């Protein structure tokens, strides 16, 4: 194996590791932000219903 193929393999391995880390971080962020978004949307709908304005 020459030097170029070793570098290519290392770049591919690092890229795969970074993709895995990014997917885990995005999953955690969605787990944290999704319930907050649901509460905000529910509060908005209740506010619009209480004020008598059209929803959308």
Residue pairs with C-beta under 8 A, 6 or more apart in sequence:
45 55
48 54
48 55
49 55
